[in-house]
Amino acid sequence: MARVCEYSGKRPQVGNRVVRRGKAKREGGIGQNITGISKRRWKPNLQTVRVVDENGTVHRVKVCARYIKAGKYVKSPRGTHAAWKATAGK
């Protein structure tokens, strides 16, 4: 499964890791030289959470931590599976 938040659509971002050598001019040096550039990725902080959708069904989704803090979805109450088993007579 992809590393994508199912609510916000937040996904990994790509950038460069830049390695520099030398002391900056503003710090009294003669300047910096870039010695290497390589790709890197920033991954979102995704957590798997049990959520109740508009039909009342419970399923697991991957949600970023920002949406968990904001409470932008309805979390499933704990122990719903045990309650369902009791009512189904299993």
C-alpha positions as CSV (number, residue, x, y, z in Angstrom):
1,M,0.0,0.0,0.0
2,A,1.3,3.5,-0.9
3,R,2.4,6.0,1.7
4,V,-0.5,8.4,1.1
5,C,-2.9,9.9,3.7
6,E,-6.4,8.8,2.7
7,Y,-7.9,12.1,4.0
8,S,-5.4,14.9,3.1
9,G,-3.6,13.1,0.2
10,K,-0.3,13.9,1.8
11,R,2.5,11.8,0.1
12,P,6.3,11.6,0.2
13,Q,8.1,14.6,-1.2
14,V,11.4,14.5,-3.1
15,G,14.3,16.9,-2.7
16,N,18.1,17.0,-2.7
17,R,20.6,16.3,0.0
18,V,23.4,18.9,-0.5
19,V,26.8,18.3,1.1
20,R,28.9,21.4,1.5
21,R,32.6,22.0,2.4
22,G,34.2,25.1,3.8
23,K,33.2,27.9,6.1
24,A,30.5,30.4,5.1
25,K,31.6,34.0,4.2
26,R,29.3,35.5,6.8
27,E,31.1,33.4,9.4
28,G,34.5,34.7,8.4
29,G,35.5,32.0,5.9
30,I,36.2,32.2,2.1
31,G,33.0,30.6,1.1
32,Q,31.4,27.2,0.7
33,N,31.8,24.6,-2.0
34,I,29.1,22.0,-2.9
35,T,30.8,18.6,-3.0
36,G,27.9,16.3,-3.6
37,I,24.1,16.3,-4.4
38,S,22.0,13.2,-4.0
39,K,18.2,12.6,-3.9
40,R,16.3,12.1,-0.7
41,R,12.6,11.8,0.4
42,W,10.6,13.2,3.2
43,K,8.0,10.7,4.3
44,P,4.7,11.7,5.9
45,N,3.9,10.6,9.5
46,L,1.2,8.1,8.7
47,Q,-0.6,6.0,11.3
48,T,-3.1,3.2,10.8
49,V,-6.4,4.1,12.5
50,R,-9.8,2.4,12.7
51,V,-12.5,4.8,11.3
52,V,-16.3,4.8,11.1
53,D,-17.5,6.0,7.7
54,E,-20.9,7.6,6.9
55,N,-22.5,4.1,6.5
56,G,-21.4,3.1,10.0
57,T,-18.9,0.5,8.8
58,V,-15.6,0.3,10.5
59,H,-12.4,-0.1,8.4
60,R,-8.7,0.7,8.8
61,V,-7.2,3.7,7.0
62,K,-3.8,5.4,6.9
63,V,-4.1,8.9,8.3
64,C,-1.3,11.6,8.8
65,A,-0.6,12.7,12.3
66,R,-1.8,16.3,11.6
67,Y,-5.3,15.0,10.8
68,I,-5.3,12.8,13.9
69,K,-4.5,15.8,16.1
70,A,-7.2,17.9,14.4
71,G,-9.8,15.1,14.8
72,K,-11.0,15.4,11.2
73,Y,-12.6,11.9,11.2
74,V,-14.8,9.8,13.5
75,K,-12.7,7.2,15.3
76,S,-14.2,3.7,15.9
77,P,-15.1,2.9,19.5
78,R,-13.0,0.2,21.1
79,G,-14.3,-3.3,21.4
80,T,-16.9,-3.1,18.5
81,H,-15.9,-6.5,17.2
82,A,-16.6,-8.2,20.6
83,A,-20.0,-6.4,20.7
84,W,-20.8,-7.6,17.2
85,K,-19.9,-11.2,18.1
86,A,-22.2,-11.0,21.1
87,T,-25.2,-9.8,19.1
88,A,-24.5,-12.2,16.2
89,G,-24.6,-15.1,18.7
90,K,-21.1,-16.5,17.8
